[in-house]
Amino acid sequence: MPVVLRYKGFRFFFYSNEGSPREPVHVHVRSGSHEAKLWLVPQVSVAASYGFDAATLRELVAVASDNRQLIERAWNDYFG
């Protein structure tokens, strides 16, 4: 489970097995027992959330948007 980014106790990562066929570029975010899945294309948006409130999700979307190139590069390097 490669971690791409850490921010305020949140881990942005993707699973080594992202489905077959592989889903479009996305990132998972976890803090404690809470987790969210964010799509990166066509724009950063919440695909699913378990335990995060709306304000936290907005912050996570903003962080993923600010780091979109880093996340996409890590995804492409890993799954290439």
Residue pairs with C-beta under 8 A, 6 or more apart in sequence:
1 13
1 14
1 15
1 16
2 13
2 14
2 16
2 74
2 78
3 11
3 12
3 13
4 12
4 13
4 14
4 27
4 67
4 70
4 71
4 74
4 75
5 11
5 12
5 63
5 67
5 70
5 71
6 12
7 63
9 31
10 29
10 30
10 31
10 60
10 63
11 29
11 30
11 31
12 27
12 28
12 29
12 63
12 64
12 67
12 71
13 27
13 28
13 29
13 30
14 26
14 27
14 28
14 74
14 75
14 78
15 28
18 26
18 79
22 79
24 39
24 40
24 41
25 39
25 40
25 41
25 71
25 72
25 75
25 76
26 37
26 38
26 39
26 40
26 47
27 37
27 38
27 40
27 64
27 71
27 75
28 35
28 36
28 37
28 38
29 35
29 36
29 37
29 38
29 60
29 64
31 52
32 51
33 51
34 49
34 50
34 51
34 52
35 49
35 50
35 51
36 46
36 47
36 48
36 49
36 50
36 52
36 57
36 60
37 46
37 47
37 48
37 49
38 44
38 45
38 46
38 47
38 60
38 61
38 64
39 45
39 46
39 47
40 64
40 68
40 71
40 72
40 75
43 65
44 61
44 64
44 65
44 68
45 61
46 57
46 61
49 57
52 60
64 71
